[in-house]
């Protein structure tokens, strides 16, 4: 797999993203653990402390009720004791529903047993009082009853102490784990930052150095030095760019040579480029059409209106042809300017013929705008012919001749150009704007190369 620039950047981003995810995941996991510990403190240990304190208060209330009953023998006080006992058992049941450690569970079990013993001892005291045996009831209260209450108080205090120690331990754990989580999260974050910056510097250097070479070479080329070569043996986009840059430099050398041959009037490629294009297509054996476009009656127009205005007509024809091929790939259709009022179009047969059709259809309304209004309306103008005689002269028309080959008929561009030039001379003998393809000639008029000129001359003589 090639490590392209996009893949290098992607790997760098993925590494930084991975470290960020690890840091975030660790921070979230630590937060979850701390949250669990805090929840356990709030909903278990603090509840255990609160309920044990409440049970201890209830136990003290039981003891007071028991003592008062021994003195006052009031049945309502007896009911207070039993009510307090029920409250005690309810609180103990609620405590059992909490998450308790083993020591607390053992203490709660012991307290439950002691509470039952206290209830039995008080019931026995009640029976002795009802029997009038007050001294025996008081003895049970001072010995067995006091002992049971002290043992339950001790257990409940131990539960409170154990819960308080657990809370302290877990608070210390929260502080310790929180500090550790902060340090590790910061460490991973800093590692991600350092690796990210390091990787960014490496990738930036890896990209910027060859780009600087390309920038320097581009500056040299802009100054006209086309002997620049970029050494970038890489399998990424920059390597491909360097290869394209070298190819572009070679193409610029060719284009510079062709540009010296370009028409100064239209900027279109000249004879060297035209000949090179024809030779290349003939050597490849690809079927293509060569079309020569010429303006008829151009010299009389230039004599009357001036050659500057005549140059505008030539530029207008160039604009028309360029517009027809603007949507076509440059490698498919070629437009050249032989010189004067002669143009060449080279391309696929269907494209070349389509261009000629459009040119013939569009030319007349476009050329009228270059004449004075009355000349355009008359369809002729008064001027001197080549012999200096004043006469009616026709308006400019356009003629196009098309020859097609795949390299099997013509051995050189000169042969093909001669053929299309002679076909053009025949086409110029036809009235108005038109285009002619050699295949369109009637069978009885299919002539050899050397006979086409004679036919054109004969047609011209007949028209005169």
TALIN-V524874 format. One record per backbone hydrogen bond with DSSP energy under -0.5 kcal/mol. NH is the residue of the N-H (numbers start at 0). CO is the residue of the C=O. Records with the same first field share a line. If there is no record, write none. Layout:
# TALIN-V524874
NH=CO / CO
This chain:
# TALIN-V524874
3=1
7=3
8=4
9=5
10=6
11=7
12=8
13=9
14=10
15=11
16=12
17=13
18=14
19=15
20=16
21=17
22=18
23=19
24=20
25=21
26=22
27=23
28=24
29=25
30=26
31=27
32=28
33=29
34=30
35=31
36=32
37=33
38=34
39=35
40=36
41=37
42=38
43=39
44=39
45=40
47=43
48=44
49=45
50=46
51=47
52=48
53=49
54=50
55=51
56=52
57=53
58=54
59=55
60=56
61=57
62=58
63=59
64=60
65=61
66=62
67=63
68=64
69=65
70=66
71=67
72=68
74=72
76=73
77=73
78=74
79=75
80=76
81=77
82=78
83=79
84=80
85=81
86=82
87=83
88=84
89=85
90=86
91=87
92=88
93=89
94=90
95=91
96=92
97=94
99=97
104=100
105=101
106=102
107=103
108=104
109=105
110=106
111=107
112=108
113=109
114=110
115=111
116=112
117=113
118=114
119=115
120=116
121=117
122=118
123=119
124=120
125=121
126=122
127=123
128=124
129=125
130=126
131=128
132=127
133=131
136=132
137=133
138=134
139=135
140=136
141=137
142=138
144=139
145=140
146=142
147=143
148=144
149=145
150=146
151=147
152=148
153=149
154=150
155=151
156=152
157=153
158=154
159=155
160=156
161=157
162=158
163=159
164=160
165=161
166=162
167=163
168=164
169=165
170=166
171=167
172=168
173=169
174=170
175=171
176=172
177=173
178=174
179=175
180=176
181=177
182=178
183=179
184=180
185=181
186=182
187=183
188=184
189=185
190=186
191=187
192=188
193=189
194=190
195=191
196=192
197=193
198=194
199=195
200=196
201=197
202=198
203=199
204=200
205=201
206=202
207=203
208=204
210=206
211=207
212=208
213=209
214=210
215=211
216=212
217=213
218=214
219=215
220=216
221=217
222=218
223=220
224=219
225=223
230=228
231=229
233=231
239=235
240=236
241=237
242=238
243=239
244=240
245=241
246=242
247=243
248=244
249=245
250=246
251=247
252=248
253=249
254=250
255=251
256=252
257=253
258=254
259=255
260=256 / 257
261=258
262=267
266=262
268=334
273=269
274=270
275=271
276=272
277=273
278=274
279=275
280=276
281=277
282=278
283=279
284=280
285=280
287=404
288=346
289=402
290=288 / 344
291=400
292=290 / 342
293=398
294=340
295=396
297=294
300=296
301=297
302=298
303=299
304=300
305=301
309=305
310=306
311=307
312=308
313=309
314=310
315=311
316=312
317=313
318=314
319=315
320=316
321=317
322=318
323=319
324=320
325=322
327=324
331=328
332=328
333=345
335=343
336=268
337=335 / 341
338=341
341=338
342=292
343=335
344=290
345=333
346=288
347=331
351=347
352=348
353=349
354=350
355=351
356=352
357=353
358=354
359=355
360=356
361=357
362=358
363=359
365=361
366=362
367=363
368=364 / 365
369=366
370=367
375=371
376=372
377=373
378=374
379=374
380=392
382=380 / 390
384=388
387=384
390=382
392=380
394=378
396=295
398=293
399=433
400=291
401=435
402=289
404=287
415=411
416=412
417=413
418=414
419=415
420=416
421=417
422=418
423=419
424=420
425=421
426=422
427=423
428=424 / 425
429=426
433=397
435=399
437=401
439=436
440=437
444=441
445=442
446=444
450=447
451=447 / 448
452=448
454=450
455=451
456=452
457=453
458=454
459=455
460=456
461=457
462=458
463=459
